[in-house]
Amino acid sequence: MKLFALAVVLLLVAILMIYPLAWTLITSFKTNRELFLDPWGLPTNITFENFNKAIERGNMDTAMLNSLIVSLGSIFLISVIAPMAAYATSRIEFRFRGVVTNLLIAGFFIAPHAVLVPLLVLLRDMGLVDTHLGLILSYVGWNLPFAILFMKAFFVSIPSSLQDSARVDGLSKYAMYWRIMLPLALPTILTVAIIMFIGIWNDFLFAFIFLRSPSNFTVPINLLNFTTGRYGSDYVAQSAAVLISALPTVILYLVFAERIRRGVAFMAFGR
């Protein structure tokens, strides 16, 4: 009985989450007239004009490229820095290691709104406001605590005997990291990269504060600009733009669904 009730609840939750996406998909192939006459009906004449509007007039192609540059740039830096920091603070003994670890992870417990003003001032003084580099550095700094905390859990789980054997074989701390620890950590790094990519791709707050020029807008900001501009009442074109913006993350999830689920389970339960 409990399993049946749980299945019913999960089914209802799945319907609640899938229905908006399905409705948006159907709407994107309609005309505005069809939408107002029959909001929940299927399109009588499927049209792809809405996608042309979103790409050519709504600048979704430029926004997608900007988001790709920012997301991949951020993920690359995080994937290089976080494993080294996690390895050093979990497997190497040095003075004030506990203090350094706590400082690195402390950012995980700070609300993003608390750092917006000082971060904006810092980027302004560096001349990086309204640049992709400034946004990338902001994402790297903001996401590093989570990535380090996640990867520390992996490095701590590696048996000490492996490290002792490598030390007996004459490997230095650096060689041990590059030849043994890093290859072992690659699946964990990939999991973190996927989760980070989805979060950075969909981020609105930092991009809204730090970007000014439409040519630099990422997808979430361009969607806002698209819905409040000349196409503010063109709901079918907006639906097409939303679908285009969600396509990369949906594909990413379909390809790496199992890895993402394992990563979420590891964050929640530590296994």
C-alpha positions in Angstrom: 0.0 0.0 0.0 2.8 2.4 0.9 4.6 1.6 -2.4 1.4 2.2 -4.3 0.9 5.6 -2.6 4.5 6.5 -3.3 4.1 5.6 -7.0 0.9 7.7 -7.2 2.7 10.7 -5.6 5.7 10.4 -7.9 3.4 10.1 -11.0 1.6 13.3 -10.0 4.9 15.1 -9.5 6.2 13.8 -12.9 3.0 15.1 -14.6 3.3 18.5 -12.9 6.8 18.8 -14.1 6.3 17.4 -17.7 3.1 19.2 -18.4 4.5 22.8 -18.7 7.2 21.5 -21.1 4.7 19.6 -23.2 2.4 22.6 -23.3 5.3 24.9 -24.3 6.3 22.4 -27.1 2.7 22.3 -28.5 2.4 26.1 -28.3 5.6 26.7 -30.1 4.1 25.2 -33.3 0.9 27.3 -33.2 0.0 30.7 -34.3 -1.1 33.4 -31.8 -4.6 33.1 -33.1 -4.7 29.3 -32.5 -3.3 29.9 -29.0 -6.0 32.3 -28.0 -8.8 30.3 -29.6 -7.7 27.0 -28.1 -4.9 27.3 -25.6 -4.8 23.5 -24.8 -5.5 22.1 -28.2 -3.1 20.7 -30.7 -2.0 22.9 -33.6 -4.1 22.6 -36.8 -1.3 23.7 -39.1 2.2 23.1 -37.7 4.5 26.1 -38.3 8.2 26.6 -37.7 8.0 30.4 -38.2 8.2 30.9 -34.4 11.6 29.3 -34.3 12.8 31.5 -37.1 11.6 34.6 -35.1 13.4 33.4 -32.0 16.7 32.8 -33.8 16.8 35.5 -36.4 14.9 38.3 -34.7 15.2 37.3 -31.1 19.0 36.8 -31.3 18.8 33.4 -29.6 21.6 32.1 -31.8 24.0 34.8 -30.4 22.7 34.2 -26.8 23.3 30.5 -27.2 26.9 31.1 -28.4 27.5 33.5 -25.4 26.1 31.0 -22.9 28.2 28.2 -24.5 31.4 30.4 -24.2 30.7 31.3 -20.6 29.6 27.9 -19.5 32.5 25.9 -21.1 35.0 28.5 -20.0 33.8 28.3 -16.4 33.7 24.5 -16.4 37.2 24.3 -17.8 38.7 26.5 -15.0 36.6 24.8 -12.3 37.7 21.3 -13.5 41.3 22.3 -13.4 41.4 24.2 -10.0 38.9 22.2 -7.9 40.5 18.7 -8.1 43.9 20.2 -7.2 42.5 22.1 -4.2 40.4 19.1 -3.1 43.4 16.8 -3.4 45.7 19.1 -1.5 43.3 19.7 1.4 42.3 16.1 1.8 45.5 14.1 1.1 48.5 16.3 1.8 49.5 17.3 5.3 50.6 21.0 5.6 50.4 23.7 8.2 47.0 25.4 8.7 45.3 22.8 6.4 42.1 23.0 8.4 42.0 26.8 8.2 42.6 26.7 4.4 39.9 24.0 3.9 37.4 25.9 5.9 38.1 29.1 4.0 37.7 27.3 0.7 34.4 25.7 1.6 33.0 28.8 3.5 31.7 30.2 0.2 29.3 27.3 -0.1 27.3 28.8 2.8 27.0 32.4 1.6 23.9 33.6 -0.3 24.7 35.0 -3.8 22.9 38.2 -3.0 25.5 39.0 -0.3 28.4 39.2 -2.7 26.8 40.9 -5.7 27.7 44.5 -4.8 31.3 43.8 -3.8 31.8 41.6 -6.8 30.3 44.2 -9.1 32.7 46.8 -7.6 35.6 44.5 -8.1 34.8 43.7 -11.7 34.3 47.4 -12.4 37.7 48.3 -11.0 39.2 45.5 -13.1 37.4 46.7 -16.2 35.5 43.4 -16.6 31.9 44.5 -16.3 29.9 43.5 -19.4 32.5 41.0 -20.5 32.4 37.3 -20.8 35.7 37.0 -18.9 34.3 38.8 -15.9 31.2 36.6 -15.8 33.4 33.4 -16.2 35.6 34.5 -13.2 32.5 35.2 -11.2 31.0 31.8 -11.9 34.4 30.1 -11.2 34.7 31.8 -7.8 31.1 31.1 -6.9 31.1 27.5 -7.8 34.5 26.4 -6.6 33.4 25.8 -3.0 30.8 23.3 -4.1 33.1 21.6 -6.5 35.9 21.3 -3.9 33.5 19.9 -1.3 32.2 17.4 -3.7 35.7 16.2 -4.9 37.1 16.2 -1.4 34.5 13.5 -0.5 36.0 11.4 -3.4 39.6 11.9 -2.5 38.9 11.1 1.2 37.3 7.8 0.1 40.5 6.6 -1.7 42.4 4.0 0.5 45.5 5.4 2.2 47.3 2.2 1.1 47.3 3.4 -2.5 49.0 6.6 -1.6 51.5 4.8 0.6 52.4 2.4 -2.2 52.9 5.3 -4.6 55.2 6.9 -2.1 57.2 3.7 -1.7 57.6 3.6 -5.5 59.3 7.1 -5.3 56.5 9.2 -6.6 56.4 12.8 -5.4 53.2 14.5 -4.3 52.7 16.1 -7.7 53.5 13.0 -9.6 51.1 11.0 -7.4 48.3 13.5 -8.2 48.9 13.6 -12.0 49.5 9.9 -12.5 47.2 8.3 -10.0 44.7 10.6 -8.3 43.6 12.6 -11.2 42.9 9.6 -13.5 40.9 8.1 -10.7 39.0 11.3 -10.2 38.0 11.8 -13.8 34.4 10.3 -13.4 33.8 12.6 -10.4 35.2 15.6 -12.3 32.8 14.8 -15.2 29.9 14.6 -12.8 30.7 17.9 -11.2 31.2 19.5 -14.7 27.8 18.3 -15.8 26.0 19.6 -12.7 27.9 22.9 -12.9 27.2 23.3 -16.6 23.4 23.1 -16.1 23.5 25.6 -13.2 25.7 28.1 -15.1 23.7 27.8 -18.3 20.5 28.6 -16.5 21.9 31.3 -14.2 20.0 34.6 -14.3 21.3 36.6 -11.4 25.0 37.1 -12.2 24.4 37.6 -15.9 21.7 40.1 -15.2 23.9 42.2 -12.9 27.2 42.0 -14.8 26.2 42.2 -18.4 25.0 45.3 -20.2 25.2 44.9 -24.0 22.6 42.8 -25.9 25.5 41.3 -27.9 26.9 39.8 -24.7 23.7 38.5 -23.2 23.4 34.9 -22.2 20.3 32.8 -22.8 18.4 33.7 -19.6 18.9 37.5 -20.0 18.1 37.3 -23.7 14.9 35.5 -23.0 13.9 38.4 -20.6 14.8 40.9 -23.3 12.9 38.9 -25.9 9.7 38.7 -23.7 9.7 42.4 -22.7 10.6 43.8 -26.2 8.6 43.9 -29.4 7.7 40.3 -29.0 6.3 40.7 -25.5 2.8 39.6 -26.7 4.0 37.0 -29.2 3.6 34.1 -26.8 4.1 31.4 -29.5 7.5 32.9 -30.4 8.4 33.1 -26.7 7.6 29.4 -26.4 9.9 28.6 -29.3 12.7 30.6 -27.7 12.2 28.8 -24.3 12.5 25.4 -26.1 15.6 26.5 -27.9 17.2 27.7 -24.7 16.4 24.4 -22.9 17.6 22.1 -25.7 21.3 21.9 -24.6 20.5 21.0 -21.0 17.8 18.5 -22.0 20.2 16.8 -24.4 22.9 16.8 -21.7 20.6 15.2 -19.2 19.4 12.6 -21.6 23.0 11.6 -22.4 24.3 11.7 -18.9 21.1 11.0 -16.9 22.5 8.1 -14.9 25.7 10.0 -14.0 23.6 13.0 -12.9 21.4 10.8 -10.7 24.4 9.2 -9.1 25.9 12.7 -8.5 22.7 14.0 -6.9 22.5 10.8 -4.7 26.1 11.2 -3.7 25.4 14.8 -2.6 22.3 13.8 -0.7 23.4 10.6 0.9 27.2 10.5 0.5 27.1 7.4 -1.6 
